[in-house]
Amino acid sequence: MTKQKNVFLLLLTAAIWGVAFVAQSVGMDYIGPLTFNCIRSLLGGLVLLPLIWFMDRVRKKEGKKQLETAGEKRMLITGGICCGLALCFASNFQQFGIQYTTVGKAGFITACYIIIVPVLGLFFKKKCSPAVAAAVLLSVAGLYLLCMTGGELSVNKGDLLMLVCALLFAVHILIIDYFSLAVDGVKMSCIQFFVSGMVSGVGMLLFEQPDMGQILAAWAPLLYAGVLSCGVGYTLQILGQKGMNPTVASLILSLESSISVLAGWVILGQRLSGRELFGCVLMFGAILLAQLPVSIPVKE
């Protein structure tokens, strides 16, 4: 029963993240990308504060060790800042890119981070399995069909920004992988949201002219992206992955790309051509292939 509950939580997370692409797209009708990400990130951090307070109280009652040493605090703050900066740049490239492409394409191109992560791992002397190598080739074919239009080798501006976003999210994942074993994941997430929000806020004040009336008009997409996508989505991911095979968990979460296509179609009426749909199919196949477990022969 616990495993079924975890699967449900991860599916719910993928659904929340998939629909978030719609909220991000709609939010651009009212406010600028930097303003949207500033408010969204700060809301995500605020949502996690009560959870952190509650978790600390539970640990204290159970007599578990609290964060005490200066080294642990330093590691937590460093990890939060690094994650926050990576998240800030990744989410802003995504927010700028979604203005020039469809919700469905944005979701699938962003999902390329699942393939980019093992490729970047090669630079850290981590082996790339044949399945991952095949997935990279398959994703390139899918991206070609998805992004190249009119028979010309020209990439849509939004698609290119989304590719940069996918690369930055891959870096974000590697940073989390480095710090997550040594720090409290929820606390680090909270710090990263506040860092991302403050850095985006600086850009907002420098390059945009935030208007309170327009911000209030965008309350629905902002609340969804901030409270649900950032705060609730991340929390559900932590709860859902507890005790789960990470390969299975990441496979379920990657369904956000498919959900983004459905959400864009149902809510916004956005449609993809047959060529673009086939590109999505190839990319989704690449995502699945990249997540297949690899058996390592044991020498006797």
N, C-alpha and C positions, 0 to 999 in steps of 0.2 A: 504493500500500500504506500509506503514511503517513497519508493521509486516512481510510482504513478503520480504522486503528488509533486515530486520534483520535475517530472516531465511536463506536467500541467503548468507549473510556475514558469518554466523556461519557454513554453509555447506562448504564454501570456506576455512574457517579456518581449519575444520576437514580434508579437502582434502590436504591442505598444510602440516599439521602435519603428516598425514598418509604417504605421499610421502617422508617426511623428513627421515623416517626410511631407505629408499633406499639410500638417500644421506649420511647418517651416515655409512651405510654398505660399500658403495663405497669408502668413505673417508679413511677407514681403510686399503685400498690397498696402500696408499701412506704415511700416517703419523700415529703416535700413538694416542691413545684415549685422553690423556691429552692435547696434542698439538691441536688436533681437537677441543676440547671443549674450550680451551683457546681462540683460534682465533674466533670460532663461537660466543662465548659469548660477546667478545669485539666488534665484528661486530654488534651484536644485540643492544648493548648499543649505539654505534655510530649512528645507524639508527634512534633511538628514540630521539636523541638530537635535530634534526631539528623540529620534531613533538612537543616536549616540548616548544621550542622557539615559534613556531607558536601558540600553545594553550595559552601560557602566553600573547602573544600579543592580541589575541582575547578576553581573560578575561579582560585585561587592557582597551580595547576599550569599552567593555560592562560595565565597572565599577564594575566588580565582585571583591570580596576579594582575595587578594594574600596571599601566605604563608609568615607570618610575625613573629609570636611569636617564641621564643626559644624552647618552649615546642613542637610546631608543627614540627619544624625542627629536633628536637631530635627524635621525634617519627618517622619521615620519614626516617632518617638515620638508626635508630635502626631496623625498619621494613625492609629496603633495605638490610642491612647486614645479618639479620636472614634469609630472603628469599634467598639471594645470596648464603649463605653457604649450605642451604638445596638443592637449585637448583644445586649447584656445585657437591655435593656428589651424588645426584639422577642421574644427567646427565652423570657423569663419570661411575657409576655402569652400566648405560644403554649402554654407549659407549663400555665398556669392554665386557659386556654380548653379544652385537650384533655380536661380532666376532665369537661366538661359537654357534649361533642359527640362524634360518631363520628370515627374515624381518617380515613375517606374524606372527610367534609365538611371536616375540619380541613385536609387536604391541598389540596383545591380552593380553599378560601377563602384560604389562605396564598398560593397561586399568583397571587392577584390583584395581587401586587407587580409583576408583569410589565406590568400595565396601568396601575397607579398611577404608576409611574416616569415615563412620558411625560406624564401629566397634571400631575404636580408640575413637570415641566420647563417647563410653560407659564408658571410664575411666574418662571422665569429666561429668559424671552423665547425659548424654544425652540418651534418650530412643531409642532402636532399634526396628523398626516396624517388624511385622511378614514377610512382603514382603522382607525386607532387610535380615532377618535371612534365609529365603528360598533362596535368591540370593547368600548368602555366601556358602550354601551347594551345590547349582548348580554350582558355580564357582569352588569349590573344585573338583567336578566330572569332569568338563571341563578341569581343569589343569591336572588331572590325565591322561586323554586321550591324552592331548596335549604334556605332558612332559615325561610320562613313555613310554619307548620303549623296544621292545624285550621281553615283558612279565615280566620284572624284575623291582623291585622297586628301580630304579636308576634314579636320576634327572640329566639331562644334565647340565653341568657347566654354560652354557649361560642362561639356564632357571632359575637356582638358582639366578644368578646375576640379572636377570630381576625381579624376585620376590622381592629382596632387593630394587631394583630401584622403584618398584611400592609402596613399603612401604615408601620410602623416599619422593616420589612425594605426597603421602597422607599427610605426615608431612608438606610438602611445602604448600599444599592447606590449611591446618589448620592454618599455620602461616599467610598466606595471608588473611584468614577469620578474624583473630584477628586484623590485622593492617589496612585492606582495608577501613574500615569505617572512619578512622581518618586521612588518608593521601591521596595524589594524586596518583592514581594507576599507571599512566604512568611514573611518576617520580620515584616511588618506583621500578617499573620494570626496569627502566634504571639503577638505583643503583645496583639492584640485578645482572644484567648482567655484570656490571663492577667488582663487588665483585667476582662472579663466575669465570670470566675470569682471574682475578689476582691470585686467589687461585689455579686454574688449571695451570696457568703459573708457579707458584712456583713448583708444582709437575712435570711439563714438564721439567724444568731446572734440577730438582733433579734426575728424573727417566728415562727421554727420551733424545734423541739427535736430536733435531729439525734440519732439513735440509731445507734451503730456496728453493732449487730446487724441493724437494718433496712437499713442501707447495704450491709452484706455480703450480705444476702438479695437485694438489687437489683443484684448484681454483673453479671448478664448484660445487662440493658437499659442499665446505666451504661457498660459497656465498649463496647457497640455504638454508643451515642450519642456517646461521647467519642472512642474510637479510630477507629471507622469513619466515622461521620457527620461529625465535626469534622475530625479529623486526616487520615485517608485520603481522605475525600470531597473536601475542599478541595484536596489535593495532586493528585488525579486530575483535578479541574476545571482546574487550572493547566496540567497536561500535555496534556490533551485540547483545550484552547482554543488551544494554540500553533499558529499558522498557519491556524486555522480562521476561516471567516466568523462574526463574532460573532452575527449573526442566526440562522444555522443552529445554532450552539452553544447559544444560549439556548432555541431551539425544542426541541432534544433534552433539555435539562435540565428544561424545563417538564413533561416526561412524569412527573416525580416525583408530580404530583397524581393521575394515573391509577394509578400503581403503589401509592400509598397506599390507594386504594379496594380494589384487589385484595389487598393485604397485610392490610387490616382484615377482609376477607371470608374469606381462606384461613386466617389465623393466629388471629384473634379471633372469627370467626363473625359479625361485624357485617354487617348488610344494610341497603341503602337502598331506600326505596319507589320505585315507578315515577316518581312526581313528582320525587323527589330525584335519581334517576338522570338524568332529562331535564334537570334543572338543571345537573348535572355536565357533560352533553353540551354545553349552551349555553356554560358557562364555559370548557370546553376549546376550543370553537370560537372563543370570544373571544380566548383565549390565542394560538391559531394565527393568527387574523386580525391581532392586534397585532404579530406578528412578520414579517408579509409585507414584503418590501423595497419601498420606494417609489422609483419612477423620477422623477427631477427633470429636466424639459425644459431643454435648453440653448439659449439664444438665440444666434442666429448674427448 
